[in-house]
């Protein structure tokens, strides 16, 4: 896929009606069907301005990059097409076609990207910046990077370097086969990995592990509910 040099929807958020889509449908009402870079901040009610400041700066220096940002509760940025929320099926459709996927460090965000074959760049939210309720994402993304399922981004300069590398070598950031896992089994396996990673550090390890198990199971339940809704919603 070549990098597109096209005008952007600057600083405005596109309004989509999730009820008008099913998991099998392509995002027919977005400005484009394919983006070079797809960024997702998930649905956490905290803002994630730090990450979007970095993305905005990169896009300002690289205006040829066609970018979609699912910005959630963070303000949209200039230089990209912005949408507050997208159904998971549409977001995964965009991940599969993108050269690079960049997400927050939540388990659901990373696993959705991996399910499309992408190895995402990941910036964990941090409590010290009021981006999340605790730092559970930090050990989780560390473990995912050790398993080859994500690439951690630590700073603006690090993001610039890794985006440049990814656009020059997109195959490095895509797996040969999409990751497929049973959600309940994956939750236990990843929790065991976190236990090993955090053992001997602090008593907060138990809280991180319990929180991850809860998040992973909630993510699996949400997917099952979305599939049920799609099964009874007629396609147009």
Backbone torsions as a table, in degrees:
resi	resn	phi	psi	omega
1	UNK	NA	129.4	178.6
2	UNK	-85.7	155.4	176.7
3	UNK	-75.5	127.9	-176.4
4	UNK	-87.0	142.1	176.4
5	UNK	-114.6	85.9	-174.6
6	UNK	-133.1	160.8	178.6
7	UNK	-63.2	153.0	179.9
8	UNK	-110.0	156.8	169.7
9	UNK	-84.9	101.5	-167.8
10	UNK	-89.5	119.3	169.5
11	UNK	70.4	14.2	179.8
12	UNK	-123.8	148.7	180.0
13	UNK	-103.7	130.0	179.4
14	UNK	-77.9	135.5	179.7
15	UNK	-97.8	121.8	178.5
16	UNK	-120.7	148.2	176.3
17	UNK	-100.3	102.6	-177.5
18	UNK	-56.3	-27.5	-178.4
19	UNK	-67.4	-16.9	-178.3
20	UNK	-84.9	-0.8	-177.5
21	UNK	-118.6	154.7	167.0
22	UNK	-123.8	168.2	-177.7
23	UNK	-61.3	-25.5	-176.8
24	UNK	-84.6	-8.9	-174.4
25	UNK	-93.2	145.5	171.5
26	UNK	-78.2	157.9	-178.7
27	UNK	-75.8	81.6	-171.0
28	UNK	-71.1	-15.0	-175.6
29	UNK	-107.7	6.9	172.7
30	UNK	-80.6	156.5	179.0
31	UNK	-59.9	-28.0	179.2
32	UNK	-143.1	158.2	178.4
33	UNK	-96.6	-15.6	-177.4
34	UNK	-135.3	134.3	177.6
35	UNK	-128.4	149.0	175.8
36	UNK	-70.9	-40.3	-178.1
37	UNK	-129.6	127.3	174.6
38	UNK	-118.0	125.5	-177.5
39	UNK	-115.6	133.3	177.9
40	UNK	-131.6	127.6	177.3
41	UNK	-99.9	3.7	178.7
42	UNK	72.3	-156.2	-174.1
43	UNK	-119.0	6.0	179.0
44	UNK	-56.3	139.8	-176.1
45	UNK	-73.5	-13.7	175.9
46	UNK	-74.1	148.7	173.6
47	UNK	-79.0	160.7	179.9
48	UNK	-134.8	55.6	-176.4
49	UNK	-61.4	-34.6	-178.1
50	UNK	-55.3	-48.6	-179.4
51	UNK	-65.5	-43.9	-176.9
52	UNK	-71.0	-26.3	172.0
53	UNK	-63.0	-41.3	178.5
54	UNK	-64.9	-44.0	-179.3
55	UNK	-64.1	-43.9	179.8
56	UNK	-59.3	-42.7	179.7
57	UNK	-64.7	-39.9	178.8
58	UNK	-65.3	-42.9	-179.7
59	UNK	-66.3	-34.1	178.1
60	UNK	-63.3	-34.2	178.7
61	UNK	-85.9	-15.1	-177.3
62	UNK	-134.2	67.8	-173.6
63	UNK	-66.8	-11.1	178.4
64	UNK	-76.5	-12.7	-178.3
65	UNK	-76.4	125.5	175.6
66	UNK	-89.1	115.5	-170.7
67	UNK	-127.4	137.8	170.4
68	UNK	-114.8	132.9	177.7
69	UNK	-120.1	119.7	168.8
70	UNK	-91.0	102.1	-165.0
71	UNK	-97.2	-6.8	177.3
72	UNK	56.7	-124.5	-176.2
73	UNK	-94.4	9.6	176.0
74	UNK	-96.7	147.0	-178.4
75	UNK	-64.6	141.9	177.4
76	UNK	-66.0	161.8	-176.7
77	UNK	-123.7	157.4	175.9
78	UNK	-73.9	153.1	176.9
79	UNK	91.9	4.0	-178.4
80	UNK	-145.2	162.9	166.7
81	UNK	-85.2	129.4	-174.1
82	UNK	-116.3	137.7	173.8
83	UNK	-141.7	136.6	-175.6
84	UNK	-67.2	-51.3	-178.8
85	UNK	-140.3	153.0	175.3
86	UNK	-139.1	143.6	171.2
87	UNK	-57.3	146.4	-174.8
88	UNK	-57.5	-38.4	-178.6
89	UNK	-63.1	-38.9	179.6
90	UNK	-71.0	-42.0	179.2
91	UNK	-61.8	-41.7	178.7
92	UNK	-67.5	-34.8	174.4
93	UNK	-58.6	-41.9	179.9
94	UNK	-72.2	-38.2	175.2
95	UNK	-56.9	-45.0	-174.9
96	UNK	-63.1	-28.1	-177.4
97	UNK	-96.4	-13.6	-175.2
98	UNK	-77.4	151.8	171.0
99	UNK	-71.8	-39.4	-176.1
100	UNK	-136.8	138.7	175.7
101	UNK	-117.4	131.8	179.7
102	UNK	-127.6	123.1	-175.2
103	UNK	-135.1	162.7	168.3
104	UNK	-69.8	170.3	-170.6
105	UNK	-88.3	20.4	178.3
106	UNK	-72.7	146.9	179.0
107	UNK	-54.8	-43.7	-178.8
108	UNK	-63.8	-41.6	-179.4
109	UNK	-62.7	-44.6	-178.8
110	UNK	-69.0	-44.4	-177.7
111	UNK	-66.3	-36.4	176.6
112	UNK	-63.4	-41.9	178.4
113	UNK	-64.4	-43.5	-179.4
114	UNK	-64.3	-31.7	-179.7
115	UNK	-65.1	-18.9	178.8
116	UNK	-96.5	-0.6	-177.5
117	UNK	96.6	-6.8	179.0
118	UNK	-76.6	143.8	167.1
119	UNK	-106.3	100.1	-167.8
120	UNK	-77.1	150.1	161.4
121	UNK	-74.5	138.8	-173.1
122	UNK	-134.2	131.1	172.7
123	UNK	-115.4	112.8	178.7
124	UNK	-72.1	138.9	171.7
125	UNK	-68.0	149.6	-178.1
126	UNK	-129.5	137.8	-176.9
127	UNK	-66.6	-31.6	-177.6
128	UNK	-66.9	-16.9	176.0
129	UNK	-104.5	11.3	-179.7
130	UNK	59.0	41.6	-179.0
131	UNK	-103.3	-7.6	-173.8
132	UNK	-169.7	165.3	-175.8
133	UNK	-77.4	-25.9	175.1
134	UNK	-155.4	178.6	-174.9
135	UNK	-94.1	34.1	-178.1
136	UNK	-63.6	-25.5	-178.5
137	UNK	-69.2	-26.8	-174.8
138	UNK	-64.2	-54.6	177.5
139	UNK	-66.6	-30.3	-179.8
140	UNK	-65.0	-48.0	-178.3
141	UNK	-69.8	-29.1	174.8
142	UNK	-62.2	-44.1	177.7
143	UNK	-65.0	-41.7	-179.8
144	UNK	-63.9	-37.8	177.7
145	UNK	-65.9	-40.5	178.2
146	UNK	-61.7	-30.6	178.8
147	UNK	-85.9	-2.0	179.6
148	UNK	81.7	15.4	-176.3
149	UNK	-101.8	2.4	-178.7
150	UNK	-165.2	162.2	176.1
151	UNK	-126.5	115.6	-176.1
152	UNK	-74.5	140.0	173.5
153	UNK	-113.6	126.2	-172.7
154	UNK	-102.2	-22.6	-173.4
155	UNK	-158.0	173.0	176.5
156	UNK	-60.4	-46.5	179.8
157	UNK	-62.0	-39.1	178.8
158	UNK	-64.6	-40.3	177.7
159	UNK	-63.0	-45.6	179.2
160	UNK	-57.1	-46.5	-178.2
161	UNK	-64.0	-43.7	-175.4
162	UNK	-75.6	-32.9	173.8
163	UNK	-65.6	-43.1	178.6
164	UNK	-61.1	-44.7	177.1
165	UNK	-60.6	-43.8	-177.1
166	UNK	-65.7	-40.4	179.6
167	UNK	-70.6	-29.4	177.9
168	UNK	-80.4	-26.6	-177.2
169	UNK	-137.3	65.4	-174.2
170	UNK	-59.8	-27.1	-178.6
171	UNK	-65.3	-23.6	178.6
172	UNK	-67.5	-19.9	-174.9
173	UNK	-112.4	24.5	174.9
174	UNK	-137.8	132.9	178.6
175	UNK	-79.5	155.6	178.5
176	UNK	-63.3	-34.4	179.1
177	UNK	-133.5	141.4	175.3
178	UNK	-59.4	147.0	178.2
179	UNK	-78.3	129.0	178.1
180	UNK	-129.2	127.7	-179.5
181	UNK	-145.6	150.4	170.0
182	UNK	-72.1	121.1	-173.3
183	UNK	-55.9	-41.0	-177.4
184	UNK	-69.7	-39.1	178.1
185	UNK	-68.2	-42.5	179.1
186	UNK	-60.4	-38.6	179.7
187	UNK	-60.5	-43.3	-179.6
188	UNK	-69.1	-42.0	-179.0
189	UNK	-63.6	-44.4	-179.0
190	UNK	-70.2	-34.8	176.4
191	UNK	-64.3	-38.4	176.6
192	UNK	-63.9	-39.3	177.3
193	UNK	-63.7	-41.1	176.9
194	UNK	-64.2	-39.5	179.5
195	UNK	-59.2	-44.8	179.1
196	UNK	-65.4	-42.5	-177.9
197	UNK	-64.3	-39.0	-172.6
198	UNK	-95.6	-6.1	-174.6
199	UNK	-58.7	132.6	177.7
200	UNK	84.1	-1.4	-178.3
201	UNK	-86.7	-71.9	-178.9
202	UNK	-147.1	167.3	177.3
203	UNK	-69.6	-14.2	178.2
204	UNK	-67.2	-16.9	-179.9
205	UNK	-54.2	-43.7	-179.1
206	UNK	-61.5	-38.4	178.1
207	UNK	-66.5	-40.4	178.0
208	UNK	-62.0	-44.8	-177.7
209	UNK	-64.7	-45.8	179.4
210	UNK	-62.6	-40.6	-179.7
211	UNK	-64.8	-41.2	179.4
212	UNK	-64.4	-44.4	178.7
213	UNK	-57.4	-44.1	-179.9
214	UNK	-63.2	-43.6	-179.3
215	UNK	-65.0	-42.6	-178.9
216	UNK	-65.0	-40.6	179.4
217	UNK	-69.2	-37.5	176.5
218	UNK	-65.1	-38.3	177.8
219	UNK	-62.3	-44.7	178.7
220	UNK	-62.8	-42.0	179.3
221	UNK	-64.5	-38.4	177.8
222	UNK	-63.3	-40.9	178.1
223	UNK	-63.2	-41.3	179.3
224	UNK	-64.1	-40.4	179.1
225	UNK	-67.0	-40.5	177.6
226	UNK	-62.1	-40.9	178.0
227	UNK	-63.8	-38.6	179.5
228	UNK	-65.0	-44.1	-179.7
229	UNK	-63.7	-42.8	-180.0
230	UNK	-64.8	-31.1	-178.6
231	UNK	-68.4	-26.3	-178.1
232	UNK	-106.1	-0.7	179.0
233	UNK	-95.7	117.2	-178.8
234	UNK	-67.2	139.7	175.1
235	UNK	-82.2	143.1	178.7
236	UNK	-86.6	NA	NA
